[in-house]
Amino acid sequence: MKKLAMAVLAAVSLLQIGSLAAQTAAPAAAPAPAPAAKPSPDQVDQYVKLLREDLRSHRKQLVAVNLSLTDAEATKFWPVYDKYTAEGAKLGDERVALIKEYAEGFGKITDAQALSLTKRSVVLEEKTAQLRAKYVPLVSKVLPGTKTATFFQIDRRISNLIDLQLAKEIPLVQDQK
């Protein structure tokens, strides 16, 4: 049951992310049918905001369904989790900004711009790893080691699914010509 719930919620989240990527980045191969009207930057920003809120909700549900907590553990864990996700949301803001910059420039990205985007993306990946490293001891103060490890496994799996979907939707920079 837990695996099914995780798969369903992940699929819903990934489908929503796929829609976002399709609206903000040009397709790599066969073009998709054009939408009736291209959304304005404000509409895209609002869509991204709502999507990210929905994704955070689904992510929390996935953790809740797949991490077996006692009532006492849950009381201590969820406030730490909320702080972790709040800090992660700031990194998500940076990620969205990078993706938007890439999408807006796609078709005319220079070598210098491509290198800049790549360097900033690597720095963002490092910040994400640092955030996880920062929270391992904080989570381990409120959960036993096996549950701490399980939480970070779940968190990483969800992140990997999101990364995989984004990688599928965002075209390679060399395909802009």
N, C-alpha and C positions, 0 to 999 in steps of 0.2 A: 504494500500500500504506500509506504513512504517513497519507494523508488518511482512509482507511478505518479504520485503527487509532484515529486521533484521534476520528472520529465515533462509533465503537463505545464507546470508553471514556467519552466525553462523555455519550453517551446513558445508559449504565449509571449514571454519577454523577448525572445529572439525574433519572433515575427514582427514585433513592434519596432525593435532596433533595425531590422531589415528595411522596414518602411522608411525610417528616418534616413538611413544611409542612401537609399534609393532616391530620396528627395534632395539630398545635399551633395551627392557625388555623382559624377557621370559614370555610366556603365562601362565595364571593361571590354565586353565582347558585343554580343547582339544587343542593340538598344531595346529597351522596354517601351511599351506604348506610352506616348506622351500624355501627361495628365492634362485635364481640361484647361487648367490655368496654373501657372507656376506660382507657388506660394511666395508671399512677400517675406523679406528677412524677419519682420516682426512675427509673422505667422509661424515661420520655422522656429524662431526662438521660443514662442509659446508652446509649440508642439514638443520641442526638446525638453522644456521644463516639465510639462505634463508626463512625458514619457519617462523621464528620470525619476519623478515622484512615484510613478507606477512601478518602475523597475526596483526602486528601493523597497517598496511594499512587498513585491513578489520575492525579493531576495530575503527579506526578514521572514516571510512565510516559509520559504524553503529551509532556512536555518531552523526555525521553530519545529517544522515537521521532521527534520532529519537529525536534530541534536537532542538526544534524550536527557532532559534535565529534571531534577527534583524541583519541588516548589522553592526550597531554600536556595538552590543553585540558580534558578531562574530569576529570583528576586535580586540576586547579586550580579548575574551575567548581563541582563538586558540593559541596565544603565551603561555598562562598559561598552556593550555592542553599539548603543546609540551614539556614544562619543566617537567610537571607531568609524562608524558610517558617516558621521558629520565631518570628520577630518577627511575621509575618503571622498566625500562629495566635493570638497574643494579641489582635490586632484581631478575629479570628474569634470569640473568646470574647465580646468586647463586642457583636458583631453578633448572636450567638445570644441573649445576654441581652436585647437590644432586641426581637428577634423574640418571645421568650418573654413578655416584659412586654406586648407588643402583643397576643399571642394570649390571654394570661390576662385582660387587661382588655377584650377585644373584646366589644362589646355595651353597655358602660358607660363608654367612654372620654370624658372631658370635653374641652372646648376646650383647657383648660390642659394636660392630659395629652397631647393630640394635638400641641400645639405643642412641648412638651418632647421628645417622641419624635422629632419632625421635626428639631429643632435638634441633638439628639444624633446622629441619623443623618447629618446633614450634616457634623458634626465628625468622625465616623467615616470618611466618604468622604474628607475632607481628610487624615486620618491615613494612609489607604491610599495616597493620591497622594504624600504625603511619604515614605512607606516606599519606594515605587518610585523616587522621586527620589534618595533616599539610596543606593539600591543600583545605580543606573546607573553611577556612577563605580567602584564596587567590582567590578561584573561586567566593566566595560570594562578593568579592570586584568588580568583573566585571559582575556578573549576579545577578538577583534578587533571593530571597530565593527559590522560587518554581523551577526555572531553575537550581539552584545549586543542589537542592535535586534530580531533575530529572537526571542531569548528573551523580551523584554518584549512583543513582539507575541503570542506564544503565551500568555504569562501573562495578558495582558489579554483575549484571546479566551476563555480558559477562565473567567475572572472574569465576562465578559459573559454567557456561557452560563448560569452559575450565577445571576447577577442576573436574567436573563430568566425562568428557571424559578421563582425565588422570587417575582418580580413577578406571574407567572401564578397562583401558588398563594395568595398573601396577599391577602385582600380589602381593598378600599378602606375607609378609616375611615368614610366617609359611609354605607356599606352596613350599618353595625351596628344601625341602627334598624329 
